[in-house]
Amino acid sequence: MGCDGPASRRAGGRTVRGTGKRVGDPEAWGRAYYDRPAVSTTPGADMNAKVRTFIATEIMLEDDASVVNDDTRLVGGVMDSLGLMQLVAFVQEEFGITFDETEVTPENFRTVSSVERLLGSKSRSR
């Protein structure tokens, strides 16, 4: 599995080896997902708004982020395990925040407010 080197171009594990092209169907995540900068330096409120928009549009398949509130139930609610991995990948790529596997738990991703708490503590510790 040794894909370490310039030929692999493993930008977050999301590029095809040696080509620099992104893996996946842009339509599955929405074109705006691929057209944005890889990492942003947004303050907490902007981070929360982007996460809520992602949850609404990509997980819940809604057009309006206002359907997401603090108590929106994610794990055990609107989000399955694939949605959880999509959310984790989005946060890592959008904000440069990485998670230990011990942090990807139902408690940390049960509701929108629990995700926002986790992201707030992770962004403060950087």
N, C-alpha and C positions, 0 to 999 in steps of 0.2 A: 504494500500500500504506500510505498514511499513516493509521494508526489510532491516532494519539496524541491523546489528549484525554479528557475526562471521560466522553464517551459510549461509548468503547470498553471501559473497565473491564478492561484486559488484565492481570489478576492472573496473571503467569507465562504469559500466552498461553493460559489455560485457561478463559476465560469467553466467553459469547456476547455479541457487541457490543451494548451498551446495555441488556442485561437483568440482568447480574450472575449469570446462571445458569451452572453449570459445563458444560463440553463433555464429552461422552463418556457412556458407560453406567456408572453406579455399580456394576452387577453385574460388569462386566469387571474392575474393580480391587478389588472388595469394598466393602461399605458402610462399613466402618471407615476406609477410605482417605479417603473424603469427609467423614466425621464428625469427624475429628481437627483440631487446630489447624494452621494453615498452616506455621508454623515453630516448632520446639522448640529449647530450649537445653540439650540433654542432653549430659552428659560423654561421653568417648570410648567407654567400655564400653557404655553405653546406646545410643550411636549404632551401634556394631558389632552389638549384639543386634537392633536394629530393622532394620538392613540385612540381616542373616542371615534374619530372619523374613520380610522382603519377598521375598528371593530364594527362600526355601522355598515360601511360599504363592502368590506371584504369578508367578514365573518357572518354578519346578519343579512347581507345583500340588500340593504336599505339605501335609499338615495340621500337621506337626511340624517346627520349625526345627532340631531336632537332626540332621536329615539333611545339614545344611550344616556343613562343617568348613573349616579353613584352606586345605586343598588342593583343595576343590571347584572343578573346572574350569568356568569361566563361558564366556568367549569361546572358541569351538572345542570347547565341551562342552555344558552344559545351556542355554546362552543364545545365541539368534540375534541379528541386528541389531535387531529389534523389541524384544526383551528388554533389550538394551543401552540403547536409548532410554528404555524404561520405568524402568530403574534410574536413569539419569541424571536423568530428570524427578522421580522419587521423592526422590532426594537433594536436588535443588534445592528442591523444595517442602517437604520435611520439615525440612531443616536449614539452608536458606538458603545452601547452598554452590553456587557456579556454577563451570562448567568452561569453559576456552578450548577451541576445537576441537582444538588440538594436544595437549590432555590426554586426549581421548577416543580412546585408542589400545588395541590389543589387549594391549600390555604392561601398561597400568594396570588392565585389566579381565579379565585372563586367569584369575586365581584370586580367591577371597574375600580371602586375605591381601593380595594386591596392591591390591584395592579399599580395604581397611581402611588400608593404608599411605598411599594417595593421600588418603583422607579425613582421616587424622590430620595429614598435612602441610598440607592446605588449611585445616583448622579451627585449627591453630596459627598460621597466617599471617594470620588475620582479626583 
